[in-house]
Amino acid sequence: MLEKDRKIAIYMEASLGRDDGKLGYGVMRYGSNPIVCVIDSMQAGKTVSDVCTLPFDHPVVDSIEAACAMGAEVLVLGTAPSGGFTPQSWYPHMQQALQLGMSLVNGMHTLLADELGETISDPQSQFIWDTRKPGFTPQIARARAAALDNLRVLMVGTDMAIGKMTAGLEIYRWITEQNVTSSFIATGQVGITITGSGIPLDAFIVDQACGAVESAVLEAADSDVVFIEGQGSLLHPGSTATLPLMRGSCANRLIMCHRAGKTHLQNPSHIKVPPLKDFIKLNEDLAGACGSLTRPETTGIALNTAGFDDAQADQEIKRIEDETGLPVEDVVRNGAAKLGRAILGLS
């Protein structure tokens, strides 16, 4: 776990301003550690806000040495390459950081503590945190979460990397501010890095994935509202994450996440996004399994309107509300109150 006073540098080589920089963006938006800089040699000399829409003035530098000179104590790998495996080109930079006395936070599938542990120069102060390493072997899921009397809110979506974690954290924060006892269960490397705990869902073998989710939800049984971070999408041919999230959590609420204006998946782009109303029903039907398991209610749609101006965003929000009959909101642009109130059943 990353101590909150450690100064960090975020490694985002050739990724700042691109979708695969989502781990870095998440840490900037929700992390509590002081950020001294972002590393991306292609954008060096600028600030984060010069390159992308995030409103942060963190300086962008070109090297590990520059980050270390600015006081960085921990290097956070802020890029999520396709497949989650560490590119070979990163190794000299990571080794250099460790040799200079920095620690390393790694969200890739590659377990760097095993590969680079001997590079650490001071084991008393340095560490390598592999956030995707499972910390336990769960029991096989048995739908035990269905017996809980709380709200279990699963974030689902029409595609990968469209803001399921961001929307979940924003609504969780709003509900917590209403003095409602709530929990957020991180299920991916970004959420785990930000919150310091969770389950790396895609690192569990298939037979154990549902049980890992169930175990985390049962641990949060005392919370009135439990948010489960979503992963992947039922639409994506390369994703198997949604089903264990449904089965393990026995979710009784869903928030559908969607990127405004998208008619097809980002990659592979030949996969069409069906009408939202139909896709919402599919998720509810699959979770409920013809009445055998918990059937959730979709209480709202979290719409990612990045790239739209305010007028376009408002128009798209209204169009989808008219189409689906559900409350729709961009929780980053407009706040999470509308969707939070819908989950709590408030008018």
C-alpha positions, -999 to 999 in steps of 0.1 A, spaced: 0 0 0 12 35 -9 17 58 21 -2 90 15 28 113 22 50 98 -4 58 121 -33 51 104 -66 59 108 -103 36 92 -128 52 74 -157 31 80 -189 56 78 -217 38 84 -251 4 81 -233 -5 115 -218 -36 127 -236 -45 92 -248 -71 67 -235 -44 42 -223 -32 67 -197 -62 59 -176 -43 48 -145 -24 80 -145 -56 101 -149 -72 82 -121 -43 89 -97 -43 126 -107 -81 129 -101 -86 108 -70 -52 100 -54 -41 117 -22 -3 116 -27 15 148 -37 24 146 -74 57 162 -84 55 155 -121 44 134 -150 70 117 -172 63 118 -210 93 128 -232 69 136 -261 52 163 -240 80 175 -218 80 212 -209 42 214 -208 17 208 -180 -10 181 -179 -37 207 -187 -18 217 -218 -20 182 -232 -54 169 -221 -87 181 -206 -78 173 -170 -75 206 -150 -41 199 -134 -9 219 -136 15 191 -129 47 196 -149 56 171 -176 93 161 -177 113 139 -200 131 115 -177 134 95 -145 164 117 -135 143 149 -138 116 133 -116 140 122 -90 156 157 -89 122 172 -82 119 150 -51 98 120 -64 100 91 -41 77 66 -59 73 59 -96 37 50 -105 32 33 -138 3 53 -152 -2 37 -185 -24 6 -192 -12 -11 -224 -35 -35 -242 -34 -69 -224 -18 -54 -193 17 -66 -199 48 -45 -192 66 -33 -224 103 -43 -226 111 -6 -233 100 3 -198 126 -19 -180 156 4 -182 135 33 -168 121 12 -140 155 -1 -131 169 34 -131 142 46 -108 149 18 -83 187 24 -85 180 61 -77 162 51 -45 126 54 -58 99 28 -51 76 14 -78 38 10 -81 29 -14 -108 -5 -21 -122 6 -45 -150 1 -83 -150 38 -88 -149 49 -92 -113 78 -68 -111 87 -76 -74 98 -110 -87 117 -96 -117 132 -64 -103 134 -70 -65 171 -74 -66 175 -39 -81 162 -22 -49 191 -4 -33 175 2 2 150 -26 12 142 -6 44 127 23 25 119 10 -10 92 -13 -22 76 -27 -54 38 -29 -51 23 -52 -77 -14 -42 -74 -26 -70 -97 -12 -98 -75 -41 -116 -57 -37 -115 -19 -58 -146 -11 -75 -177 -26 -113 -172 -24 -140 -198 -19 -162 -206 -48 -191 -181 -48 -225 -193 -35 -247 -162 -40 -242 -154 -3 -244 -117 -10 -280 -120 -20 -289 -124 17 -276 -89 26 -301 -62 31 -280 -33 17 -278 -17 -17 -251 -32 -39 -245 -10 -69 -225 -25 -98 -211 -2 -125 -216 -17 -159 -209 -2 -194 -212 -4 -231 -174 -5 -236 -141 -6 -219 -124 25 -206 -154 48 -207 -155 59 -170 -170 31 -149 -145 36 -121 -147 74 -124 -185 74 -123 -186 50 -94 -161 70 -73 -180 103 -80 -214 88 -69 -198 70 -39 -183 103 -28 -216 121 -31 -235 94 -12 -208 94 15 -212 132 19 -249 126 26 -238 107 58 -248 74 43 -225 45 53 -210 33 21 -181 14 6 -163 13 -27 -148 -20 -39 -120 -15 -63 -117 -44 -88 -89 -32 -111 -54 -18 -109 -65 19 -111 -90 17 -83 -67 -4 -61 -38 21 -66 -62 50 -56 -79 34 -27 -52 12 -14 -73 -19 -13 -95 -41 -35 -94 -72 -57 -74 -74 -90 -103 -92 -107 -85 -101 -139 -56 -117 -120 -79 -144 -104 -84 -177 -123 -119 -179 -138 -132 -204 -112 -122 -180 -83 -132 -147 -98 -168 -147 -86 -157 -158 -51 -132 -130 -49 -160 -105 -56 -183 -122 -32 -157 -121 -4 -151 -84 -9 -189 -76 -9 -194 -97 23 -166 -78 40 -186 -46 33 -218 -60 46 -221 -33 73 -223 -5 46 -258 7 36 -245 12 0 -217 -8 -16 -203 3 -49 -186 -24 -70 -162 -10 -96 -171 -23 -131 -148 -39 -156 -152 -45 -193 -185 -49 -210 -209 -77 -221 -206 -62 -256 -168 -66 -258 -157 -99 -274 -125 -98 -254 -141 -92 -219 -152 -118 -194 -153 -95 -164 -190 -85 -161 -204 -120 -152 -182 -126 -121 -190 -91 -109 -227 -98 -113 -226 -133 -97 -202 -124 -69 -219 -92 -59 -256 -103 -64 -260 -66 -73 -295 -52 -68 -287 -19 -85 -269 -11 -118 -255 21 -132 -250 19 -169 -220 38 -182 -218 50 -218 -197 74 -239 -218 100 -256 -220 98 -293 -205 63 -296 -224 40 -319 -196 13 -320 -169 0 -297 -137 18 -298 -117 -14 -305 -128 -36 -322 -147 -8 -340 -170 -31 -361 -190 -41 -330 -222 -20 -329 -236 -6 -296 -273 -16 -295 -300 7 -283 -293 15 -247 -327 4 -235 -322 -31 -250 -287 -33 -236 -299 -23 -201 -325 -51 -202 -298 -76 -213 -277 -68 -183 -307 -71 -159 -318 -103 -175 -284 -119 -174 -279 -109 -137 -313 -123 -128 -309 -155 -147 -347 -160 -153 -356 -153 -117 -331 -178 -102 -307 -151 -90 -309 -115 -78 -324 -93 -106 -310 -57 -103 -327 -25 -112 -309 0 -134 -314 33 -116 -295 56 -140 -270 62 -168 -236 78 -162 -228 95 -195 -193 104 -204 -196 137 -225 -159 144 -228 -153 163 -260 -188 178 -260 -195 215 -251 -220 222 -224 -249 227 -248 -241 195 -267 -238 176 -234 -271 189 -221 -288 179 -254 -274 144 -254 -283 139 -217 -319 149 -225 -321 127 -256 -310 96 -237 -333 104 -208 -362 106 -233 -351 74 -250 -346 53 -218 -369 69 -192 -339 69 -168 -320 97 -151 -289 105 -171 -259 126 -159 -223 133 -166 -211 131 -130 -177 148 -138 -192 177 -156 -224 182 -135 -219 164 -103 -233 131 -90 -264 142 -71 -289 131 -98 -277 96 -99 -269 94 -62 -305 104 -54 -318 78 -78 -299 51 -61 -312 61 -27 -347 64 -40 -350 101 -33 -372 124 -54 
